[in-house]
Amino acid sequence: MGNKSEARGKSGISRTLKTAGKKLLSDTGRASVCAAAGLIMALNINTFVHAGELIPGGFSGLTILLQNICSRFFGINIPYSPVYILMNLIPAAVSFKKIGKRYTIFSFITIVATGLLTDILPQYPVTSDLLLISVFGGIINGFAVSLCLIAGATSGGTDFISVAISEKYHIDAFNYILAFNAVMLTADGFIFGWEKALYSIIFQYTSTQIINLIYRRYKRNTMFIITDFPKEVADTINKLTRHGATRIAAHGTYNDSERQMIYSVVGTDELKKLIKEIKKIDANAFINVVRTDRLIGNFYMTPKD
């Protein structure tokens, strides 16, 4: 009896260690991606952004604007990292309480990496063409921010705010942050001239579009599925996404036969896997996917950690 209890104890410890090991590897991967995103952002600031004297979006742009003001009007060169990190403390505290603790911790890895590496790495202008700087700098910035979001974190600042809005209201709020950036660019235009401020708009717009293209958590799709296995399909949707489905009796005019249609709204990031599983259930299923621009009502989203 004692041997059996001991064996069960060892088995339980083994499962616990295995689970802890997987979690550690997952956390290490997330931290590595967040640090890599910080490195990319720092390189982008020290190459494209500084070369074009641009103002990127969010707290990064606000930090650079303050650096420029202090340098021109007060003759003081302030480092990037202390200002950038201090600015992020309040939104990070709100995120820690309202969005998720681990989510905020991983986000701060990116914030600290971006700040410190921006000060440490040398500035190296790649090109002097302002249009190329604006477009490619925006692409790189959008890619780095998307890496953070995919890793279950953010690059900080206004991204904390946009994610909080998106989580609460189930909308894609990244475009709304452009309003904050517009105010900042207007100030930059009045102080330092409009040419660089206008090119900064191209940088920020390009960055936002790259984020919208890569990161799809807040995008929705409506699925209409004609299938001979409606219960199995509906159960699969619920199992994989925790979204409900509506079963509708339909009449197929092509074969003049009674059919069953499943209606459901799912996240764009869930779509590919879901279609694959539905095709395993019914290889002849007819699936129509329509983009959903607005959704009113309850819609389950995996909470941030």
C-alpha positions as CSV (number, residue, x, y, z in Angstrom):
1,M,0.0,0.0,0.0
2,G,2.9,2.3,0.9
3,N,4.6,1.5,-2.4
4,K,1.5,2.5,-4.3
5,S,1.1,5.8,-2.5
6,E,4.8,6.5,-3.0
7,A,4.5,5.7,-6.7
8,R,1.4,8.0,-7.1
9,G,3.4,10.7,-5.2
10,K,6.3,10.4,-7.6
11,S,4.0,10.4,-10.6
12,G,2.3,13.6,-9.3
13,I,5.7,15.3,-8.7
14,S,6.8,14.2,-12.2
15,R,3.7,15.8,-13.8
16,T,4.2,19.0,-11.8
17,L,7.8,19.2,-12.9
18,K,6.9,18.6,-16.5
19,T,4.2,21.3,-16.4
20,A,6.6,23.7,-14.7
21,G,9.2,22.9,-17.4
22,K,6.8,23.6,-20.2
23,K,5.7,26.9,-18.6
24,L,9.3,27.9,-18.1
25,L,10.1,27.3,-21.7
26,S,7.0,29.2,-22.7
27,D,7.9,32.1,-20.5
28,T,11.5,32.1,-21.8
29,G,10.3,32.2,-25.3
30,R,7.9,35.1,-24.6
31,A,10.7,37.0,-22.8
32,S,13.1,36.4,-25.7
33,V,10.6,37.7,-28.2
34,C,9.9,40.8,-26.1
35,A,13.6,41.5,-25.8
36,A,14.1,41.0,-29.5
37,A,11.3,43.4,-30.2
38,G,13.0,46.0,-27.9
39,L,16.2,45.5,-29.8
40,I,14.5,46.1,-33.2
41,M,12.8,49.2,-31.9
42,A,16.1,50.6,-30.5
43,L,17.9,49.9,-33.8
44,N,15.0,51.5,-35.7
45,I,15.2,54.7,-33.5
46,N,19.0,54.9,-33.9
47,T,18.9,54.4,-37.7
48,F,15.7,55.5,-39.5
49,V,14.0,57.7,-36.8
50,H,17.1,59.8,-35.9
51,A,18.3,59.9,-39.5
52,G,15.0,61.5,-40.6
53,E,14.5,63.5,-37.4
54,L,11.1,61.9,-37.1
55,I,8.6,61.6,-34.2
56,P,7.4,58.0,-33.9
57,G,4.1,57.3,-32.3
58,G,3.3,56.9,-28.6
59,F,5.6,57.6,-25.6
60,S,8.6,56.9,-27.8
61,G,7.8,59.9,-29.9
62,L,6.9,62.0,-26.9
63,T,10.3,61.1,-25.4
64,I,12.1,62.1,-28.5
65,L,10.1,65.4,-28.7
66,L,11.1,66.2,-25.1
67,Q,14.8,65.4,-25.9
68,N,14.6,67.7,-28.9
69,I,13.0,70.6,-26.9
70,C,15.6,70.3,-24.1
71,S,18.5,70.2,-26.6
72,R,17.4,73.1,-28.7
73,F,16.0,75.5,-26.0
74,F,17.9,74.6,-22.9
75,G,21.1,73.1,-24.2
76,I,20.6,69.9,-22.2
77,N,21.0,66.5,-23.7
78,I,18.9,64.1,-21.7
79,P,19.2,60.3,-22.2
80,Y,16.3,58.4,-23.8
81,S,15.9,55.5,-21.3
82,P,15.1,57.3,-18.0
83,V,12.4,59.5,-19.6
84,Y,10.9,56.7,-21.6
85,I,10.8,54.2,-18.7
86,L,9.4,56.8,-16.2
87,M,6.6,57.7,-18.7
88,N,5.6,54.1,-18.8
89,L,5.3,53.5,-15.1
90,I,1.7,54.9,-14.7
91,P,0.1,53.0,-17.7
92,A,2.1,49.9,-16.7
93,A,0.6,50.1,-13.1
94,V,-2.9,50.4,-14.6
95,S,-2.2,47.5,-16.9
96,F,-0.9,45.4,-14.0
97,K,-4.2,45.9,-12.2
98,K,-6.7,46.0,-15.1
99,I,-5.3,43.8,-17.9
100,G,-2.9,41.2,-16.5
101,K,0.2,40.9,-14.2
102,R,2.3,38.6,-16.4
103,Y,1.2,40.6,-19.5
104,T,2.6,43.8,-17.9
105,I,5.8,42.1,-16.8
106,F,6.6,40.9,-20.3
107,S,5.7,44.3,-21.7
108,F,8.2,45.9,-19.4
109,I,10.9,43.7,-20.7
110,T,10.4,45.4,-24.1
111,I,10.2,48.8,-22.5
112,V,13.4,48.4,-20.6
113,A,15.2,46.8,-23.6
114,T,14.1,49.6,-25.9
115,G,15.1,52.3,-23.5
116,L,18.5,51.0,-22.6
117,L,19.6,49.8,-26.0
118,T,18.6,53.1,-27.6
119,D,21.1,54.8,-25.3
120,I,23.8,52.1,-25.7
121,L,23.7,51.4,-29.4
122,P,25.4,53.9,-31.8
123,Q,23.4,56.0,-34.2
124,Y,23.8,54.8,-37.8
125,P,21.8,56.5,-40.6
126,V,20.9,54.1,-43.4
127,T,19.7,56.6,-45.9
128,S,18.9,60.3,-46.1
129,D,15.8,59.9,-48.3
130,L,12.9,61.0,-46.0
131,L,10.3,59.1,-47.8
132,L,12.3,55.8,-47.6
133,I,13.0,56.5,-44.0
134,S,9.3,57.1,-43.2
135,V,8.0,54.0,-45.0
136,F,10.7,51.5,-44.0
137,G,11.0,52.9,-40.5
138,G,7.2,52.5,-40.1
139,I,7.3,49.0,-41.4
140,I,10.1,48.0,-39.0
141,N,8.3,49.7,-36.0
142,G,5.0,48.0,-36.8
143,F,6.7,44.6,-37.1
144,A,8.4,45.1,-33.7
145,V,5.1,46.1,-32.0
146,S,3.4,43.1,-33.6
147,L,6.0,40.8,-32.2
148,C,5.2,42.0,-28.7
149,L,1.5,41.6,-29.3
150,I,1.9,38.0,-30.6
151,A,4.0,37.2,-27.6
152,G,1.2,38.3,-25.3
153,A,2.7,41.7,-24.4
154,T,3.0,45.2,-25.7
155,S,5.6,47.8,-26.4
156,G,4.2,50.1,-23.7
157,G,2.9,53.6,-23.5
158,T,-0.1,54.2,-25.7
159,D,-0.2,50.5,-26.6
160,F,-1.2,49.8,-23.0
161,I,-4.1,52.2,-23.4
162,S,-5.2,50.8,-26.8
163,V,-5.1,47.2,-25.6
164,A,-7.1,48.2,-22.5
165,I,-9.8,49.8,-24.7
166,S,-9.7,46.9,-27.1
167,E,-10.1,44.3,-24.3
168,K,-13.0,46.2,-22.7
169,Y,-15.0,47.2,-25.8
170,H,-13.9,44.3,-28.2
171,I,-12.8,46.7,-30.9
172,D,-9.5,47.4,-32.7
173,A,-8.4,50.6,-31.0
174,F,-5.0,51.1,-32.5
175,N,-6.3,53.5,-35.1
176,Y,-7.7,55.7,-32.3
177,I,-4.2,56.2,-30.8
178,L,-3.5,58.2,-34.0
179,A,-5.5,61.1,-32.4
180,F,-2.9,61.3,-29.6
181,N,-0.1,61.1,-32.1
182,A,-1.7,63.9,-34.2
183,V,-1.6,66.3,-31.2
184,M,2.0,65.4,-30.6
185,L,2.9,65.9,-34.3
186,T,1.1,69.3,-34.4
187,A,3.2,70.5,-31.5
188,D,6.4,69.2,-33.2
189,G,5.3,71.0,-36.4
190,F,4.9,74.3,-34.7
191,I,8.2,74.0,-32.8
192,F,10.5,72.4,-35.3
193,G,8.9,72.8,-38.7
194,W,6.2,71.0,-40.7
195,E,8.2,68.9,-43.1
196,K,9.5,66.4,-40.6
197,A,6.2,66.3,-38.8
198,L,4.4,65.4,-42.0
199,Y,6.8,62.7,-42.8
200,S,6.3,61.4,-39.3
201,I,2.6,60.9,-40.2
202,I,3.7,58.6,-43.0
203,F,5.9,56.7,-40.5
204,Q,3.0,56.3,-38.0
205,Y,0.4,55.4,-40.6
206,T,2.7,52.7,-42.1
207,S,3.4,51.3,-38.6
208,T,-0.3,51.1,-37.8
209,Q,-1.2,49.4,-41.0
210,I,1.5,46.8,-40.4
211,I,0.1,46.1,-37.0
212,N,-3.4,45.7,-38.4
213,L,-2.1,43.3,-41.1
214,I,-0.1,41.1,-38.7
215,Y,-2.0,41.1,-35.4
216,R,-5.6,40.0,-35.7
217,R,-6.8,39.4,-32.2
218,Y,-9.5,42.1,-32.4
219,K,-10.8,41.3,-35.9
220,R,-13.9,39.3,-36.3
221,N,-15.3,37.0,-39.0
222,T,-18.8,35.6,-39.5
223,M,-18.9,32.0,-40.7
224,F,-21.8,30.4,-42.6
225,I,-21.3,26.6,-42.8
226,I,-23.5,24.2,-44.8
227,T,-22.9,20.7,-43.5
228,D,-24.3,17.3,-43.0
229,F,-22.8,17.2,-39.5
230,P,-24.2,20.3,-37.8
231,K,-23.9,19.1,-34.2
232,E,-20.3,18.0,-34.6
233,V,-19.3,21.3,-36.3
234,A,-21.0,23.4,-33.6
235,D,-19.3,21.4,-30.9
236,T,-16.0,21.9,-32.5
237,I,-16.5,25.6,-32.7
238,N,-17.3,25.7,-29.0
239,K,-14.4,23.5,-28.1
240,L,-11.8,25.3,-30.0
241,T,-12.9,28.9,-29.5
242,R,-15.5,28.9,-26.7
243,H,-17.9,30.7,-29.1
244,G,-21.5,29.7,-29.5
245,A,-23.1,28.8,-32.8
246,T,-26.6,29.0,-34.2
247,R,-28.1,26.0,-36.1
248,I,-30.4,27.1,-38.9
249,A,-32.7,24.9,-41.1
250,A,-32.1,25.6,-44.8
251,H,-33.3,24.5,-48.1
252,G,-30.8,23.8,-50.9
253,T,-32.2,24.8,-54.3
254,Y,-29.5,23.2,-56.3
255,N,-30.4,19.6,-55.2
256,D,-33.8,20.6,-53.8
257,S,-32.9,19.2,-50.5
258,E,-33.2,20.1,-46.8
259,R,-29.8,21.2,-45.3
260,Q,-28.4,22.5,-42.0
261,M,-26.5,25.7,-41.7
262,I,-24.3,26.7,-38.8
263,Y,-23.8,30.5,-38.1
264,S,-21.1,31.7,-35.8
265,V,-18.8,34.7,-35.3
266,V,-15.1,33.9,-34.5
267,G,-11.8,35.8,-34.2
268,T,-9.7,36.1,-37.4
269,D,-6.8,34.5,-35.5
270,E,-9.0,31.4,-34.8
271,L,-10.2,31.0,-38.4
272,K,-7.5,28.9,-40.1
273,K,-7.4,26.2,-37.4
274,L,-11.2,26.1,-37.2
275,I,-11.7,25.6,-40.9
276,K,-9.1,22.8,-40.9
277,E,-11.0,21.0,-38.1
278,I,-14.4,21.5,-39.8
279,K,-13.0,20.0,-43.0
280,K,-11.9,16.9,-41.0
281,I,-15.5,16.5,-39.8
282,D,-17.1,17.2,-43.2
283,A,-14.9,17.3,-46.2
284,N,-17.8,18.5,-48.3
285,A,-18.8,21.3,-46.0
286,F,-19.5,24.6,-47.8
287,I,-18.0,27.5,-45.7
288,N,-18.6,31.2,-46.4
289,V,-16.5,33.6,-44.3
290,V,-17.5,37.3,-44.1
291,R,-15.6,40.0,-42.4
292,T,-17.5,41.5,-39.4
293,D,-16.9,45.2,-38.9
294,R,-19.1,45.7,-35.9
295,L,-20.3,43.3,-33.2
296,I,-22.8,44.0,-30.4
297,G,-23.3,41.5,-27.7
298,N,-21.2,39.0,-25.7
299,F,-18.1,37.7,-27.4
300,Y,-15.6,35.6,-25.5
301,M,-11.9,36.6,-25.7
302,T,-9.1,34.7,-24.0
303,P,-8.1,37.0,-21.0
304,K,-4.6,38.4,-20.8
305,D,-2.4,36.8,-18.1
